[in-house]
Amino acid sequence: MPLRVVQFGLGPIGRACARLVQSRPALDLVGALDLEAVGRDVGEVLGGEPVGVLVRDDAEAALAAWRPDVVLHTTSSFLDRIEGQIMTCVAAGAHVVSSAEELVWPFERDAGFSERVDAAARRAGVAVVGTGVNPGFVMDLLPVVLSSACARVERVDVWRSVDAGRRRGPLQRKVGAGLSAEAFREREAAGGFGHIGMVESARVLAAGLGWGGVEIEETFGPHVSDADHETEHVTVRAGSVAGIHQTATVRQGGAVRATLTLTMAVGAPDEDRVLIAGDPGLDVVVRGGTFGDTATVAALVNAVPRVAAVRPGLRTVLDLPAAAVGGRSRSVRFGACSR
Amino acid sequence: MPLRVVQFGLGPIGRACARLVQSRPALDLVGALDLEAVGRDVGEVLGGEPVGVLVRDDAEAALAAWRPDVVLHTTSSFLDRIEGQIMTCVAAGAHVVSSAEELVWPFERDAGFSERVDAAARRAGVAVVGTGVNPGFVMDLLPVVLSSACARVERVDVWRSVDAGRRRGPLQRKVGAGLSAEAFREREAAGGFGHIGMVESARVLAAGLGWGGVEIEETFGPHVSDADHETEHVTVRAGSVAGIHQTATVRQGGAVRATLTLTMAVGAPDEDRVLIAGDPGLDVVVRGGTFGDTATVAALVNAVPRVAAVRPGLRTVLDLPAAAVGGRSRSVRFGACSR
């Protein structure tokens, strides 16, 4: 029996998630929640044929009618804006997979939120997990998984470089490509920047490696281009801003244990790299990088069958099994997984 | 409270595992089982100071006395030789992490074994998992984890190349380095070869990717050297055997979905590579490879804190969470994991 899935949020990521859910035989898109498009058939909202499921905005009643196993939640990045939504899903007895970056590791950012959501999820017997490609995979889950082959880890360095010129127009503008240095600083001062999630990735990495008592320090600034670049959306001159450069440093007792470095800029190479100093050391390169638009949606939808195997509560990507094998029932069905 | 661990098997891998367990604050080596060294202090067997734990060979009584949370099992690769041992551990209420290659995916190889062990484990409320670096990580778990960032996977190719010249003497001899082609064929006919576990890796990979109804085909043969190589253990001339070359091909409906290629030979490069054709595609290289001796032990010991989070039964590496966070109790303790 396929898993019943409700898509909560029909922005660009949500729509892409819902389309991918529709393409998976093991998943059944049984509902969709959004503030716009209310009353429209979700199949048509997704650009296809009508499917007999109408978009609603009354979450509590809709979830009671649809009875999803999992809600795929893609509305906002921020804990304070999503608490009510998450609680409604949990109260309806649904597991939650969310794209909210702050939910990837919420415990230090908002202990009250974390305790409330964890208690509600455990009472309801469901798991709540925030994930995505970054945070949620490249700079946190992947290094932790790689470290399982290491008897001892001294230090982890992770780099993610994204050629913003190959991504959607809104992303190119979002990373400030084409701005003068002054305009970049102005926007930064106005809070208009930031890949949300670097601290969350650093926390997941530290927790996954068993490092207690860590301090996380972040930096953020422009990535200045060393050459001219032209995309269909923006022109970047040598010496002007091509995008953003962001780091997080994890220290334990003053010593650097991990660095996370993110570059998203027009003309930057596409590459991810994890370097583990330890026994053994590991040097892992994702040649050509991990293409974010698709990978984000994939990471979210691929988490849907796996979240049901997680102990109830407010959990993280570290708690997800690598795959959901044997179906949802307690009896073991050997063979292929539900994807 | 540290997890109570019993080391079952004190061969080279078992001793290395036990030493690593001793080095971990979150783990407590409370017992050791072996057919030799009975009555000796396990600390001394491991080359260190006595620790007040004597090696025993009476598993049932010893486990009842030691009350481990997890047994780290490293005796044999073969299901028929380990069933009794696994059952004894399960009956004692201990989770089992085993290095037995056939246990990494036993379901097709021996359905009877799998049903018996699964039923016993579920009754006892414990999980049984086979793991290691290969099978258990490089050619199976790692590709599956990478695929979680892919919306669609068409094909997976995995290569593992190991310079046997950098490994222990017994391994160099085990892969036939220095043999003539005729001697290699003779040993192969006598069954003296084989990296056990290629089929298991292929099964894990197929299951993790949700591919049902697959057929697995294996090949095995000599890796012939194209140059002279000399190690402290063996001399290999150009044109003679430097080691082994093994493949597994996964087909679904006649189409190739995955290939696994393993080369373990003197003078071969050290490198692992996972190539996923899909959306997005991923090309991941472990530069310098994953050093097997240490990584095998690491994969086993690092599974110990994670196995308790797995639903009771006969499970696989696909069921393990990436890390054990929050301790063993159901209450959530935010922060660092137990490693």
Boltz contact constraints between the chains, C-beta under 6 A:
constraints:
  - contact:
      token1: [A, 20]
      token2: [B, 151]
      max_distance: 6.0
  - contact:
      token1: [A, 107]
      token2: [B, 334]
      max_distance: 6.0
  - contact:
      token1: [A, 118]
      token2: [B, 332]
      max_distance: 6.0
  - contact:
      token1: [A, 133]
      token2: [B, 149]
      max_distance: 6.0
  - contact:
      token1: [A, 137]
      token2: [B, 149]
      max_distance: 6.0
  - contact:
      token1: [A, 141]
      token2: [B, 322]
      max_distance: 6.0
  - contact:
      token1: [A, 144]
      token2: [B, 322]
      max_distance: 6.0
  - contact:
      token1: [A, 144]
      token2: [B, 323]
      max_distance: 6.0
  - contact:
      token1: [A, 145]
      token2: [B, 145]
      max_distance: 6.0
  - contact:
      token1: [A, 145]
      token2: [B, 322]
      max_distance: 6.0
  - contact:
      token1: [A, 148]
      token2: [B, 299]
      max_distance: 6.0
  - contact:
      token1: [A, 148]
      token2: [B, 302]
      max_distance: 6.0
  - contact:
      token1: [A, 149]
      token2: [B, 133]
      max_distance: 6.0
  - contact:
      token1: [A, 149]
      token2: [B, 137]
      max_distance: 6.0
  - contact:
      token1: [A, 149]
      token2: [B, 290]
      max_distance: 6.0
  - contact:
      token1: [A, 149]
      token2: [B, 295]
      max_distance: 6.0
  - contact:
      token1: [A, 149]
      token2: [B, 298]
      max_distance: 6.0
  - contact:
      token1: [A, 149]
      token2: [B, 299]
      max_distance: 6.0
  - contact:
      token1: [A, 150]
      token2: [B, 298]
      max_distance: 6.0
  - contact:
      token1: [A, 151]
      token2: [B, 20]
      max_distance: 6.0
  - contact:
      token1: [A, 151]
      token2: [B, 294]
      max_distance: 6.0
  - contact:
      token1: [A, 151]
      token2: [B, 298]
      max_distance: 6.0
  - contact:
      token1: [A, 207]
      token2: [B, 325]
      max_distance: 6.0
  - contact:
      token1: [A, 207]
      token2: [B, 336]
      max_distance: 6.0
  - contact:
      token1: [A, 207]
      token2: [B, 337]
      max_distance: 6.0
  - contact:
      token1: [A, 208]
      token2: [B, 323]
      max_distance: 6.0
  - contact:
      token1: [A, 210]
      token2: [B, 336]
      max_distance: 6.0
  - contact:
      token1: [A, 210]
      token2: [B, 337]
      max_distance: 6.0
  - contact:
      token1: [A, 210]
      token2: [B, 339]
      max_distance: 6.0
  - contact:
      token1: [A, 212]
      token2: [B, 336]
      max_distance: 6.0
  - contact:
      token1: [A, 279]
      token2: [B, 294]
      max_distance: 6.0
  - contact:
      token1: [A, 280]
      token2: [B, 291]
      max_distance: 6.0
  - contact:
      token1: [A, 280]
      token2: [B, 294]
      max_distance: 6.0
  - contact:
      token1: [A, 280]
      token2: [B, 295]
      max_distance: 6.0
  - contact:
      token1: [A, 283]
      token2: [B, 287]
      max_distance: 6.0
  - contact:
      token1: [A, 283]
      token2: [B, 288]
      max_distance: 6.0
  - contact:
      token1: [A, 284]
      token2: [B, 286]
      max_distance: 6.0
  - contact:
      token1: [A, 285]
      token2: [B, 285]
      max_distance: 6.0
  - contact:
      token1: [A, 286]
      token2: [B, 284]
      max_distance: 6.0
  - contact:
      token1: [A, 287]
      token2: [B, 283]
      max_distance: 6.0
  - contact:
      token1: [A, 288]
      token2: [B, 283]
      max_distance: 6.0
  - contact:
      token1: [A, 290]
      token2: [B, 149]
      max_distance: 6.0
  - contact:
      token1: [A, 291]
      token2: [B, 280]
      max_distance: 6.0
  - contact:
      token1: [A, 294]
      token2: [B, 151]
      max_distance: 6.0
  - contact:
      token1: [A, 294]
      token2: [B, 279]
      max_distance: 6.0
  - contact:
      token1: [A, 294]
      token2: [B, 280]
      max_distance: 6.0
  - contact:
      token1: [A, 295]
      token2: [B, 149]
      max_distance: 6.0
  - contact:
      token1: [A, 295]
      token2: [B, 280]
      max_distance: 6.0
  - contact:
      token1: [A, 298]
      token2: [B, 149]
      max_distance: 6.0
  - contact:
      token1: [A, 298]
      token2: [B, 150]
      max_distance: 6.0
  - contact:
      token1: [A, 298]
      token2: [B, 151]
      max_distance: 6.0
  - contact:
      token1: [A, 299]
      token2: [B, 148]
      max_distance: 6.0
  - contact:
      token1: [A, 299]
      token2: [B, 149]
      max_distance: 6.0
  - contact:
      token1: [A, 302]
      token2: [B, 148]
      max_distance: 6.0
  - contact:
      token1: [A, 313]
      token2: [B, 332]
      max_distance: 6.0
  - contact:
      token1: [A, 318]
      token2: [B, 322]
      max_distance: 6.0
  - contact:
      token1: [A, 318]
      token2: [B, 323]
      max_distance: 6.0
  - contact:
      token1: [A, 318]
      token2: [B, 325]
      max_distance: 6.0
  - contact:
      token1: [A, 319]
      token2: [B, 321]
      max_distance: 6.0
  - contact:
      token1: [A, 321]
      token2: [B, 318]
      max_distance: 6.0
  - contact:
      token1: [A, 321]
      token2: [B, 319]
      max_distance: 6.0
  - contact:
      token1: [A, 322]
      token2: [B, 141]
      max_distance: 6.0
  - contact:
      token1: [A, 322]
      token2: [B, 144]
      max_distance: 6.0
  - contact:
      token1: [A, 322]
      token2: [B, 145]
      max_distance: 6.0
  - contact:
      token1: [A, 322]
      token2: [B, 318]
      max_distance: 6.0
  - contact:
      token1: [A, 323]
      token2: [B, 144]
      max_distance: 6.0
  - contact:
      token1: [A, 323]
      token2: [B, 208]
      max_distance: 6.0
  - contact:
      token1: [A, 323]
      token2: [B, 318]
      max_distance: 6.0
  - contact:
      token1: [A, 325]
      token2: [B, 207]
      max_distance: 6.0
  - contact:
      token1: [A, 325]
      token2: [B, 318]
      max_distance: 6.0
  - contact:
      token1: [A, 332]
      token2: [B, 118]
      max_distance: 6.0
  - contact:
      token1: [A, 332]
      token2: [B, 313]
      max_distance: 6.0
  - contact:
      token1: [A, 334]
      token2: [B, 107]
      max_distance: 6.0
  - contact:
      token1: [A, 335]
      token2: [B, 212]
      max_distance: 6.0
  - contact:
      token1: [A, 336]
      token2: [B, 207]
      max_distance: 6.0
  - contact:
      token1: [A, 336]
      token2: [B, 210]
      max_distance: 6.0
  - contact:
      token1: [A, 336]
      token2: [B, 212]
      max_distance: 6.0
  - contact:
      token1: [A, 337]
      token2: [B, 207]
      max_distance: 6.0
  - contact:
      token1: [A, 337]
      token2: [B, 210]
      max_distance: 6.0
  - contact:
      token1: [A, 339]
      token2: [B, 210]
      max_distance: 6.0
